[in-house]
Amino acid sequence: MKSQIQNLLETYQSIKPQIEHRLSEFINLRETAADEILFKELIFCLLTPQSNAERCWMAVQQLEKRNLLYSDDPIKISECLRGYTRFHHTKAKNILRNKEFLSKNNKICIRERLNKIDNPLKMREWLFENIIGMGFKEASHFLRNIGLGLKLAILDRHILRKLIEFKVITNIPNSLPVKTYLSIEQKMRKFSQERNMPFSHLDFLFWFTTKKTIFK
């Protein structure tokens, strides 16, 4: 009978090309995307706390469809988010406050801000400290999705449950302060290294074993 690890590695080999394709899309964003596209990814990650990621992406698509991605109207943004993400009023306000913070002369300048920071670990700390509504998980997610955080862990609950399943950790913490986050991230990194798997692939693999799809 195959072990859990054997099944996991067989699944990995079957979906590895899909993972590599998705990561290449993220790397392309890093190299070519306008600041407005990076801000779109930021909005997505700001919507995800305590919410379903697929529905959060649907919310972003609705904002885009209604020409509200770069709107300054918190009421219209909030109404558009309703039903897709929890705490839609607060998240709408956070989107606008972060847009103002990241803008110069009425132009979004995310790339300029990040280019002043010399590595993804420091970028994550800067985002965590400066972007309203962005924890370590959301900052890691954003940087991964724009091709800058391929060695960062996105520790949402489905990943934490998988880490328990494979005995990487023993329980889901009640909260994830930075010290705890970094400790779990290192254990996850060791798990991927022991399986000769790029760290950036493991999140997608765990997600696929739960959702049967490659997402963001």
C-alpha positions in Angstrom: 0.0 0.0 0.0 1.4 3.4 -1.0 2.3 5.8 1.8 0.9 9.3 2.0 4.2 10.7 0.9 4.4 8.4 -2.2 0.9 9.5 -3.2 1.8 13.1 -2.7 4.9 12.8 -4.8 3.1 11.0 -7.6 0.4 13.8 -7.6 3.3 16.3 -7.7 4.8 14.7 -10.8 1.4 14.7 -12.6 0.8 18.4 -12.0 4.3 19.8 -12.0 4.0 21.3 -15.5 0.8 23.2 -14.4 2.6 24.5 -11.4 5.6 25.7 -13.5 3.3 27.3 -16.0 1.5 29.3 -13.2 4.7 30.4 -11.6 6.0 31.5 -15.0 2.9 33.8 -15.2 3.8 35.3 -11.9 7.4 35.8 -12.9 6.1 37.5 -16.0 4.2 39.9 -13.9 7.3 40.7 -11.9 9.1 41.6 -15.1 6.5 43.4 -17.2 3.3 44.3 -15.3 2.2 47.9 -14.8 1.7 49.2 -11.3 -2.1 49.0 -11.8 -1.8 45.2 -12.4 0.3 44.8 -9.3 -2.3 46.8 -7.4 -5.0 44.4 -8.7 -3.1 41.5 -7.1 -2.7 43.5 -3.9 -6.5 44.0 -3.8 -7.0 40.3 -4.2 -4.7 39.5 -1.3 -6.3 42.2 0.9 -9.7 40.5 0.4 -8.6 37.0 1.4 -8.4 37.1 5.2 -11.2 34.8 6.7 -12.6 34.5 3.1 -12.7 32.0 0.3 -9.9 32.8 -2.1 -11.8 31.8 -5.3 -14.6 34.1 -4.4 -12.2 36.9 -3.5 -10.8 36.6 -7.1 -14.4 36.8 -8.4 -14.8 40.0 -6.4 -11.7 41.5 -8.0 -13.1 40.5 -11.4 -16.4 42.2 -10.5 -14.5 45.4 -9.5 -12.8 45.3 -12.8 -16.0 44.7 -14.8 -17.6 47.7 -13.1 -14.6 50.0 -13.5 -14.1 50.1 -9.7 -10.6 48.7 -9.3 -9.1 52.2 -9.1 -12.2 54.0 -7.8 -12.1 56.4 -4.9 -15.7 55.6 -3.9 -15.7 53.3 -0.8 -19.5 52.8 -0.9 -19.5 51.5 -4.5 -16.5 49.3 -3.8 -18.0 47.9 -0.6 -21.3 47.1 -2.4 -19.4 45.3 -5.1 -17.5 43.2 -2.5 -20.7 42.3 -0.7 -21.3 38.5 -0.8 -17.8 37.7 -2.0 -15.7 38.5 1.0 -16.2 39.0 4.7 -15.9 42.5 6.3 -16.5 44.1 2.9 -16.9 47.6 4.4 -13.6 47.5 6.2 -11.8 45.9 3.3 -13.2 48.6 0.9 -11.8 51.3 3.2 -8.5 49.5 3.4 -8.2 49.3 -0.3 -8.6 53.1 -0.7 -6.2 53.9 2.2 -3.6 51.7 0.7 -4.1 53.1 -2.7 -3.5 56.6 -1.3 -0.4 55.4 0.5 1.1 53.7 -2.6 0.4 56.6 -4.9 2.4 59.6 -5.9 1.0 62.5 -8.0 -2.2 60.4 -8.3 -0.3 57.5 -9.8 0.1 54.1 -8.2 3.8 53.4 -7.5 4.1 49.9 -6.0 7.0 48.9 -8.1 9.0 52.0 -7.1 8.4 51.3 -3.4 9.4 47.6 -3.7 12.5 48.4 -5.8 13.9 50.3 -2.8 14.0 47.0 -0.8 16.7 44.6 -1.6 15.1 41.2 -0.9 11.7 39.5 -0.5 12.0 38.9 3.2 12.4 42.6 3.8 9.7 43.4 1.3 7.3 41.1 3.3 8.2 42.9 6.5 7.7 46.3 4.9 4.3 45.3 3.6 3.3 43.9 6.9 4.3 47.1 8.7 2.9 49.5 6.2 -0.1 48.1 4.3 -3.3 48.2 6.2 -5.0 44.8 6.5 -2.0 42.8 5.3 -0.5 40.2 7.6 2.5 38.0 6.9 0.3 35.5 5.0 -1.2 38.2 2.8 2.1 39.8 2.2 3.7 36.4 1.3 0.7 35.7 -1.0 1.0 39.1 -2.8 4.8 38.8 -3.3 4.4 35.2 -4.6 1.7 36.3 -7.0 3.9 39.0 -8.5 6.9 36.7 -8.8 8.9 38.1 -5.9 8.0 35.7 -3.1 8.8 32.2 -4.5 10.6 31.2 -1.2 7.9 32.5 1.1 5.1 30.4 2.7 1.4 31.3 2.4 0.2 29.9 5.7 -3.5 29.8 5.4 -5.7 27.2 7.1 -5.7 24.7 4.2 -1.9 24.7 4.2 -1.7 24.4 8.0 -4.1 21.4 7.9 -1.9 19.8 5.3 1.2 20.4 7.4 -0.5 18.6 10.2 -1.5 15.7 7.9 2.1 15.2 6.9 3.3 15.7 10.5 5.3 18.8 9.8 3.5 20.5 12.7 1.2 19.1 15.4 -1.6 21.6 15.6 -3.0 24.8 14.1 -2.0 27.7 16.4 -4.8 30.0 17.6 -2.9 32.9 16.2 0.2 33.4 14.0 2.5 36.0 15.4 5.6 36.6 13.3 7.9 34.4 15.3 5.4 31.4 15.0 4.9 32.1 11.3 8.6 32.1 10.6 9.1 28.9 12.6 6.3 27.0 10.7 7.6 28.4 7.4 11.1 27.0 8.1 9.6 23.6 8.9 7.6 23.7 5.7 10.8 24.6 3.8 12.6 21.7 5.3 9.8 19.3 4.3 10.1 20.5 0.6 13.9 20.2 0.6 13.7 16.6 1.9 11.5 15.8 -1.1 13.7 17.6 -3.6 10.8 19.9 -4.4 11.1 23.7 -5.0 9.5 25.4 -2.1 7.3 27.5 -4.4 5.7 24.3 -5.7 4.6 22.9 -2.3 1.8 25.4 -1.7 0.3 24.6 -5.1 0.6 20.9 -4.5 -1.1 21.1 -1.1 -3.9 23.3 -2.6 -4.4 20.8 -5.5 -4.7 17.9 -3.1 -7.6 19.7 -1.4 -9.3 21.6 -4.3 -8.2 19.6 -7.3 -7.2 22.7 -9.2 -4.2 25.1 -9.5 -5.3 28.5 -8.4 -3.5 31.7 -7.3 
